């Protein structure tokens, strides 16, 4: 795995979103140009929403065939399928439906599984069956507490060896979630952290400073080829 992450600091969240969207479209087009079907993992959150809208805006001018892109998620809220809390619903509304993505692998909702553990097992099975063995790009947000996906500081899921796990007492609502574990997140060629706002600055500084992943889970994910931190000035203010 890479030892030195790349850090990009952008003036604000809008320019960050445009940069990430452009970089993603370029990566996807390059993979498809060699005959590959790229596999990416999306995240949720405010900055992800901005990025998704930029992807929708920039996609028509790109060479990306979204019907030949595998879409996955790092985590999901275990709620009703039509809940506004669903990361997948937000992504569909922001860009997936608009660009014609068809290989979309949503994490189970309460309509698909009896509980979070059953949902996690189902998603792990889907990833084993339809995944390529590694992601080309994993996109992750980071919380003020340093969590990534739904892997929270001090939680037992940090030491799980399964592909996906259920979370029933998330400190951030809603309490029930499904999350990929460190193992699949680290099976990525490229890991991108997408972080905006000075409220995240302490966690960013700790993650980049070599914190233990049990204290700052973001410190526990790196890409095989590269790890990029896309930050705005606020998020980078303590570096």
Residue, then its C-alpha position, 0 to 999 in steps of 0.5 A: x500500500x502507498x505510504x505517502x498520501x497526496x493532499x489537494x487543498x481547494x479554496x472552497x467546497x464548490x471548487x473541491x466538488x468540481x475537481x473531484x468530479x472531473x478527476x473521477x470522470x477522467x479515471x473512469x474513461x481511462x479504465x473503460x478505454x482499456x476495456x475495463x469495467x470500473x468499480x467504485x464505492x460512493x459515500x454520502x454526506x454534504x460534500x458528496x452531494x455537491x460532487x454528485x451534482x457536478x458529476x451529473x453536470x460534467x458527464x455529458x461532455x465526458x467519454x464515460x459510459x455509465x452503464x459500464x460502471x459498477x456502483x457500490x457504497x461504503x455504508x448505508x443507513x438501514x431505513x425504509x427504501x424511500x427514506x431521505x436518509x438513504x445514501x443510495x436515494x440521494x445519489x440516484x436523485x443527484x446523478x445516477x439516474x441522470x447519467x444512466x447508471x445501471x450496474x447499481x448495487x445498493x445496500x439493503x433497506x428494511x424492505x430487503x432484510x430482516x435486520x442489519x446483520x442479515x443486510x450486511x451478509x446479503x451485501x457481502x454475498x453480492x460483492x463476492x458475486x458481482x465485485x471484481x475483487x477490488x475497487x478502482x476508487x473508494x470515496x470516503x467522507x470523514x466525521x468530526x470524530x474521525x469515523x469513515x463509512x459507518x466505522x466509529x471510534x472504539x466500536x467492535x466493527x473496527x476489528x471485524x473480518x467480514x466484508x460488511x457488518x451491521x451497526x445498531x447503535x451509531x452515535x450519529x443518527x439513524x442508529x442502524x447502518x450497514x458498513x463495509x469493513x476495513x478489509x474491502x475498503x483497503x482492497x482499492x487501487x485508489x482511496x479518496x477522502x472528501x472533506x469540507x469544513x473546519x469542523x473536520x480539521x482536527x480529525x483530518x490532522x489526526x488521521x494524516x498524523x498517524x493516529x491509531x485506527x481505533x481512535x481515528x478510523x480514517x487512519x485505517x484506510x489507504x489505497x494500493x496505488x494512491x491515497x488522495x485527500x481532497x480538502x477545502x481550506x477549512x478542512x486543511x486548516x490544522x495541517 
